[in-house]
Amino acid sequence: MNTGTEIVIQHKSLNKEVPSYALTIDGNGNIKYNGSDGAKTIEKHTQISQEDLNRIIHEFKDLYFFSFKDSYESPNQPSSQEQEQEKKQRRKNAKEKKEPKNQ
C-alpha cells in the first residue's frame, strides 16, 4: 500500500471550448475524475488493484514524470500572474465607472 502516494493530472482551461478536468490516483488505488467547463463526463470514481497501481507508479518513474514541473503555462495564453493582473485592472476600471466623479 502506497498511502502517501498521490498522482494528479489536471488541465485548467481558460475558455469553454476546451474542457477542464482533474484525474487523481491515490495510494490505495482509488481513481477520481472530475470534469467541468464542457467536459462530457463530470465525475467518475473507480478503483484499481495494488498490482496495477504499482505498475502505473513504475511507468511514471520510468518516464521521469516526477521530475516534471508542478505547472506549465501555455505559450499562447498569458501566465496566471498576468491573468490575475488583468482581472484586477478590469475590476478597478469597473469600479471607476460606477463611482460618480466629483466636480
N, C-alpha and C positions, 0 to 999 in steps of 0.2 A: 504494500500500500504506500503510495506517494502523497500523503495528505498535505504536504507543504507545496506540492506542485500545482500550478495553475497556468494554463496556456490560454491566452486571449487573443483573438484575431478580430479586428474591427475595422469598419470603414465608415467614416462620418462624411456624409455628402453635404455639399453647400447648396445644392439645388434639388428640386423634387424629381428631376429626370433620372438621377442615379440613386438607387436605394441605399439607405444606411443600414448597417447590421453589426451585430457582435456575436461571436461564437466563443464560448468558454468551455474548456475541458478541465475538470478539477482532478485532484489526485486520487479520487475514488472511482473515476471513470464516468462521472456524470457529465453529460454534454447538454449545454443550454444554448439555444439560438434565439436571439431577439432581433427582429427586423422592424424598420419603421421607414417613414418617408418614401412610400412607393414599393416597398418590398412585398413580394407575393405572399410570403409566409411571415406572420407577425411573431409567433412564438412556438417553440418546439423543444421538448425535453426528451432525452433518451439516455441510455447507459451502455457502456461497452465493458468487456471483460478486462481484468487486470493484465492479461496477456496482450490484448490489443492496445491497451494504454501504454504498456512498456514498449511495444513496437513503435507506436507513434512518437513517444519520447525519444527513442533511439533514432528514428528518422529525423526528427527535429535537430538532434545533436549532430548527426551526420551532415546536415545542411548548414551547420553553424547558425541556425536560427536564433539561438540565444545570444549571439554576438551582434545581432542587428540593433539599430537604434530603437528606442521606445516609440518614436513617432517620426513620420516623414511627411513633408509638405509637398503638395503638388506644384510643379514648376509653373503651371498655368493659372494657379489661384494664389491670392495673397496669403501670406502667413497668418497664423492665428493672432499674432500680435498686431499685424496690420488690420485684420478684420476687426479686432477689438477697438483700435483707434478710430476706424471708420464708424463703428457703432456709436462711440462717444461723440464724435463730431456730428452725426445725424441727430442724436438726442439734444445736443447743445443748440443746433440750428432750429430744431422743432420748438424747443423751449423759448428761444429768442423770438420766434414768430408769434407765439402765444402771448408773450408779455407785452403789455402796452408800453409804448415809448413815451417817456416824459419829455414834454417840450417846454 
